[in-house]
Amino acid sequence: MDLPGLGTAVNVLTVLVGAGAGVLLGHRIPDRVRDLVMDALGLVTLLIGGLSAVAVTDAALSSYVGSGAPMLIVLAALVVGGIIGATLRLQDRVESLGGALQRRLDRGAGSVERHRFVEGFVAASLVFCTGPLTVLGSLNDGLGNGADQLFLKATLDGFAAIAFAATFGWGVAASAVTILAVQGSLTLAGVLLGDVLPAAHLSAITAVGGLMLIGVSLRLLRIREIAVADLLPGLLVAPLLVQVVGMVR
């Protein structure tokens, strides 16, 4: 079993290495190579998401809510969570946050280099810390499900850091501080939840999260732009539904 926090440590390292490589390589990496790497990462994300979604068949979940309920619970969690997320416009807010922070932080920048550093830091921090893999991977790491999702995210972020740093320079490397703070906090939350939630509830969270990862893979493979951020409330809805069904059963 992976040590909680290892995934975040690896993520920080890949961003630092990727940023350094990006500063050195500049614009020498062909678009065709970047696209091929993203396709490979999309396929691996699909595999990890599928393996996680299989948690819907876990014996602990079936025995707690009944054999016919787990699939309906996962479906309801995604639908209800999606309605909540769409109502709150989570996807739109995440996408607009970058522009808002850039405008705020760039105000009064004293030099071109400072402007470039701040822009790189803000852009990289948002990309690396607002995606579904950040939440799912960190929580699963803390819950004791392993750091596979964060290792995948670390690989994605490493390649993205190369591209960002080729344009923005060392400000991208500074985003490692943001990754450490955000993912470290979420991993700690997972550790605390792991001591509280029963196995059935954790299985439901894992299954719902796996389907969200499949949604991420479809975006990476450029098949369909699913608003995965809008589905994130489903991670909170799933254990609540398990509790309700278990109580009335």
Buried (B, 14 or more C-beta within 10 A) or exposed (E): EBEBBBBBBBBBEBBBBBBBBBBEEEEEBEEEEBEEBBEEBBEBBBBBBBEBBEBBEBEBBBEBBBEEBBEEBBBBBBEBBBBBBBEBBBBEBBBEEBEEBBEEBEEEBEEEEEBBBBBBBBBBBBBBBBBBBBBBBBBBBBBEBBBBBBBBBBBBBBBBBBBBBBBBBBBBBBBBEBBBEBBBEBBBBBBEBBEEBBEBBBBBBBBBBBBBBBBBBBBBBEEEEBBBBBBBBBBBBBBBBBBEBBEEE
